[in-house]
Amino acid sequence: MAKSDFRKIWILMPVFEDWQSAEATIREISTLLQQENIRSVIVDDGSSKSEKSLNVKSLLANPKENPIPTSLLTLPVNMGNSFALSVGVEFVAEKKNERDLLVVMDADGEDQPSHIRILIEKLEAEDLDVVVAKRGRRYQSMYFYLMHSLFKYIFRVLTSKSIDFGNFMVLNDKAVISVRHKIRLGEKSLPGTILSLNLRMAKLKLDRGKRHFEKSKTGSVGLILWGMGILSSFANIALAKLIKLSLIFSGFVFFLTGTVFVLRFTTNLFIPGTISTLLALAIVFILQLVQLSAISVLLLGRVQASHLSLPLDQTFYVIESYERSTNQSKRKGLIR
């Protein structure tokens, strides 16, 4: 890829506390893509004002260390990875040109900067709207692997779609505009939004790298919230299938119950295992309650996404833009 004055490659990364990893990732990007017209946008998702964050800001302000023009968007409080990405997409969409590309990635080292060029070449060679990194080998615990595999199976059952990628992707102008539109309508999950759009998409199998420093802080609750965020993009389809399954189970329960009572009170037949049958029915009823709970959660998530999300242009964040032309940082101020 030859360097072009007309096309820029925007790198969007959310960061929460793990500034040491972010610094290492930025250094690697500046080395690998030094011949490209790069702009980076880092969304600080409410990190504490620690010495690590000051070190990274010092790096951003030093053109000798970081030749990439960089904008730092600082959210006042931690809003979560998905919201941080939403703010970043909105910012880039306002600044980019039609020919520009957007690369979304994590700053912890698992999304390898060396794969950026591969994703871009795939997108341009096949005239696609978006290319996502389908995960190959990854360094995760067995518990995380099992939970993630279970979610992918449930997701396929409820939506008839496969979710086998994360936030690491490259998007052209059409994809950025489409994602921005969905975000403004209340969508928060980037992978879910991409799947829900009618875009020319390709998946490229790439191995995850190892985290630079800190271990992943994603636990059971975080994984569940991540899954709920993706499912919320397909709430209508998932709700329809859950209701269908509920009706099937309900019909099965009524049939078994009716059969047991008819045989028990209208015949002299001894029915062994009556207690076991009733116990099984109780278990089925419990499953019904679980399904109804799942439906309620999806409905709640959909309502929150549609009615309780703040417009991004009214979100308060501080933009610290470091302009390389003046070799010094320039504070742009508070945007409302």
N, C-alpha and C positions, 0 to 999 in steps of 0.2 A: 504494500500500500504506500503510495507516494504522498508526501506531505502536501496538503492543499490549503490555500488561504480561504477557500470557499466552504469547505466542510470541516466541522469541528466534531470531536468525539467527547461527549460529556460523560464523566464518571461520577455516579451518584452512590454515596456510601453513608449509611447511618452508623453512628457511634454512640455507645453508652458506656462510659467509664474506661473501656479498654483502649486507652490512647496509645499505649506502647505498641500494641498490634497495629493500630491505625498508622502510626509513624512508619513502621516497617513496611506496611503495604504501600503507602504513598511513595516511599523511597524506591521500592521495586517497580512501581508503575512508571515513575519518572525515568528509570533506567531502561526499561524494556520498550517504552513507547516514546522515546525522546525525539524520534523523527516525525511524530504525529502532531497534529494540531489539537492538543488536549486541553480541556477545561474540567476541573474537578469541583464537585459540590459535596461538602461533608455536613450532614445534619447531626448536630450534637443533641441527643435526645435527653436533655436535662441532666447532664453529668455534673458532678460536684466540681467546684473550682479547685482542682488539685494541681500539684506540681507537674504531673504528667500532661495534663491538658495545656498548661502553660508552655511546656516544652514543644508540644506539637504546634501550637500557635507560633512559637518562635521559628519552628521549621518552615511553616507556611510563609512567614514574612521574609525568609531568606532565599532570594532567587538562586544563590549558589547551591543550596541544599535541595530546593524544590522549584524547578523551573516551570512547573505547571501553574498557571493562573488558577487560584482556588478561592471559592466562596464558602464561608462557614456560617451555617444557619443554626442558631442556638435557641432551642425551645426552653422556655422557663421552667418546665417540669417534665418529668418522664411520662411520655404519652404512649410508649410502645413502638416497636419496630415498624409496624404497618403504618401508623400515623406519621412517623418520621419520614418514611418513604413517600407518603402522600404529599407532604409538604415539599419534599425535594422535587417530585415530579411536577408539581405546580410551579415551582421556581424555575426549573429548566424549561418548561413549556413556554414561559414568558420570555426567556432570553434566547432560545435557540432559533436557528434558521431552518428553512425547509429541508436542506440537504444534510443537516447535522444528524448524528446518531447519539443515542443515549444508552450507556452501559450501567446497569444496576448490579451492585455486588456488595457483599459484606466486607468489613475491614479486618476481620479476625484472622485471615490467612487461609480459611477453608475454600474461599473462592480465589483461585490462583490467577494473579495478573497475567501470567504467561498464556492463559486461555482466552484473554480478551481478543487478541488478534485472530484466533481460530474462529471465534463466534462471529466476528465482523466479516471475515472472509466468506463464511458460510452464508451469511445474510445477503451479501452483495453478489456472490456468484449465482445464487438461485433466485434473486429478486424477491426476497421474503420481507414480511413486515416485522417479524420478531423471531429470534432464535434463542431458545432457552437451554440451559445446561442440565441435561438429564444425569442424575447422580449415578456414578459407577461405584468404585470403591470409596468407602467413607470410614472415618475413625470415630466410631460411636460405641457406647456400651450395648451389651446384649439386651438390656431392658429397653433402651431407647429404640433399638432395632425392632423388637417385638411390638412395642406400642405403635411405632410408625407404620409397620406392616399391617397391623390390625386396622389402623385408621384408613390406610389406602384401600383395603378391602371393603370397609364400610362405605367409603366415599364412592367406590365403583358401583356398589349395590344401589346406593341412593341416587346417584347422578348419571350412571352409565358412562362416566368419563374416568380417565386415569390421571391421577395427580402424582407425578414422579419427578417433579422439579421444584426448585425453590425460587429465590429472588435473583439468582445470577442469570442475567439475560442481556441481550442487546435489542434495541427497538429503533425503528425508523420513524420518520415524522408522523405518518399515518397512525402507527401504533401509539405514539406518545399522546397525540390528540385524542384518540379513542379512550385510552386509559384515563387521561385527565377528565374527560367527560363523565366516565363512570365514577371516578372519585368524587366529583362534584355532586353526583346523585346519591352519594353515601357509601359507596364501596370502599373498603379499606384493605382487603387482602389483594396484593399484587398478583400472586399466582392464580387465585380464584377469578380475578378480573380478566386476566389474559385468557383463561379457559372459556370464559363466558362470551368473549368477543369473537366475531367472525373474521379472524385475521389469518393471513398466510403465515403459518407457523411451522417451525421445524425444531426437533429435539436433537441435541448433540450430546452423546454420552461422554462425560468427562469425570475423571476421578477427583474427589475432594482432596484438598491439601490438609496438612496438619495445622492446628491453631498455633499462632506464633507464641503466645504466652499463656494467658488465662484459659482455664477449662470452661467448657460450655456451662452456663447457668440455667439452661432450659430444663425444667423439671416436669413432673406430671401435669401440674396446673398449666404451665406455659405451653406444653404440647397440646393440651385440650383446648386452650384458648386459641392457639394457632389453627387447630382443626376446625373450630367453630367459625373462625373468621373466613376460612376458605368455603365452608359449607354455606355460609350466609349469602354467598354469591349465587348459590343454586337453591335458595330456600324454598321457592315455589315447587321445583321438581322434587326436592327431598321430602317436603311436606306431603305432596300427592302420593309418593311411594310409601311413606310411613302410614298414612291413612289407609291405603290399600292393604298393607300388611296387617294393620289393626283390624280391619273388617274381616280379613281371612281368619285371623286368630279368634276373633269373636264368634264367627260362624262355627269354627271347630269346637270352641268351648261349649256353645249352646247345643251342638249336636251330641257331644259326649255326655253332657249333663242330662239331656232329654232321654238318651238311650239308657243311662243308668237308672233313672227314676221309672221309666216305663217297665223295664225288666224287673226292677225291685218290687214294685207295687201292683203290677198286673199279672204277674206269673208266680209260680211256686219254685221257679228255678233259683238255686242258690248261686249267688254270684261271688266267687272268691275274689279277694283283693279289692273289695269295695272301698276300703279306707285308702288303699294305694291309689285308686282311681281318683277319689276326691282330692287326695294330696297333689296328684298331677294337675288336676284342674286348678288348684290353688296356685301352683307354680305358673301355670299359664296366665292366670289373672295377674300375678306379679309382673310377668313379662309385658302384659298390657299396660300396667301402670308405668313401667320403664319407657315404653314407647310413647305414652302420653306425655311423660316428662320430657322426652327428647323433642317431641312436637312443640311443647311449651317453650323449651330453650331456643329452638329455631325461630319461633314466632317472636320471642323477646329480642333475639339478636337482630332479626329483620326490622323490627320496630325501632330499635336503637340506631341501627345503621341509617334508616330512612328519615328519622325525625329528630334524633338527638345529636347528630354530627354537626360540628361548627363549620361554617363556610371557611375555606382555607384562606381567602383574602381578608378574613377578620381574625385570623389566628395571630397572636402576638409572638413574634420571634425577632431576634436581633441578627442582623446580617453584618458580618465582618468580612469585607471583601478585600483581598490582598492583590493589588494591581502590580504586575511585574514591570510594567513600563516605567513606573516611578521608583522601583526598587524599595518600596516601603509600603507598609499596610495602611489602608484607608478605611476608617470606620464610616459605614453608610448610615447607621442609625436604626431607629425603631420603626418598623412597618406595622401599620394597623389595617 
